[in-house]
Amino acid sequence: MKITGNDYFLATKSYADNIKDKSTVKTAYANESNSANNEDKVILSPKAQEIRDIIKVLDKVPDIREEKVAEIKSKIENGTYTIDGEKIAFKMIEESLINELL
């Protein structure tokens, strides 16, 4: 049975309603709900743990690189900041093509 959407409870209930041996499901559900050791656990795959660790590192990095902003401000104020039009045009075309492919 393929479960789609966000209503997993409804999908699980539909599955349980359609199986042949309903008494097995009811017994298993009753045993599980009465269990004293009933606790939820989350077990992350190694890839998910790696992603979690990367997110922790990224959360420590500031959103704004103050030293870069100060450098650009200084160049603008001194009149030494130059813009490479060809580089900007290339990046715009590149991004447009990537968006088309996605």
C-alpha positions in Angstrom: 0.0 0.0 0.0 1.4 3.4 -1.0 0.8 6.2 1.5 0.7 9.7 0.0 -0.1 13.0 1.4 0.2 14.1 5.1 -2.7 12.2 6.6 -0.8 9.1 7.8 -3.4 8.2 10.5 -6.2 8.1 7.9 -4.1 6.0 5.5 -3.1 3.6 8.3 -6.7 3.3 9.5 -7.8 2.6 5.9 -5.1 -0.1 5.6 -6.2 -1.7 8.9 -9.9 -1.6 7.8 -9.0 -3.5 4.6 -6.9 -6.3 5.9 -8.4 -9.7 6.3 -7.5 -10.6 9.9 -8.7 -7.6 11.8 -8.4 -9.3 15.2 -4.6 -9.6 14.8 -4.3 -5.8 14.2 -6.6 -5.0 17.2 -4.7 -7.3 19.5 -1.3 -6.0 18.4 -2.5 -2.4 18.8 -4.0 -3.1 22.2 -0.8 -4.8 23.4 1.3 -1.9 22.2 -0.8 0.8 23.7 -0.9 -1.1 27.1 2.9 -1.6 27.1 4.7 0.2 30.0 7.8 0.5 27.8 5.9 2.5 25.1 8.2 5.4 24.1 8.9 7.2 20.8 12.5 7.0 19.4 14.1 8.7 16.5 17.0 6.9 14.9 18.8 9.0 12.3 20.7 7.4 9.4 24.4 8.2 9.1 23.6 10.6 6.3 20.9 12.4 8.4 23.4 12.7 11.3 25.9 14.2 8.9 23.3 16.7 7.7 22.4 17.5 11.3 26.0 18.2 12.1 26.5 20.4 9.0 23.4 22.4 10.0 24.8 22.9 13.5 28.1 24.3 12.0 26.2 26.5 9.6 24.1 27.9 12.4 27.3 29.2 14.0 28.4 31.1 10.8 27.1 34.6 10.7 24.7 35.6 8.0 26.6 38.7 7.1 30.4 38.7 6.7 31.2 42.0 8.3 34.8 42.1 7.1 33.7 41.6 3.5 31.0 44.4 3.9 33.6 46.7 5.4 36.0 46.0 2.5 33.5 46.7 -0.2 32.3 49.9 1.6 35.8 51.1 1.8 36.4 50.5 -1.9 33.2 52.3 -2.8 34.1 55.3 -0.6 37.6 55.4 -2.1 36.3 55.0 -5.7 38.3 51.9 -6.3 35.4 49.5 -6.4 35.0 48.2 -10.0 32.3 46.1 -11.5 33.0 43.5 -14.2 30.0 43.7 -16.5 31.0 40.6 -18.4 31.2 38.5 -15.2 27.8 39.8 -14.1 26.2 39.0 -17.5 27.7 35.6 -17.5 26.4 34.8 -14.0 22.9 36.1 -15.0 22.8 33.9 -18.1 24.2 30.9 -16.2 21.5 31.3 -13.5 18.8 31.7 -16.1 19.9 28.5 -17.9 20.1 26.5 -14.6 16.6 27.7 -13.7 15.3 26.6 -17.1 16.8 23.1 -16.5 15.2 22.8 -13.1 
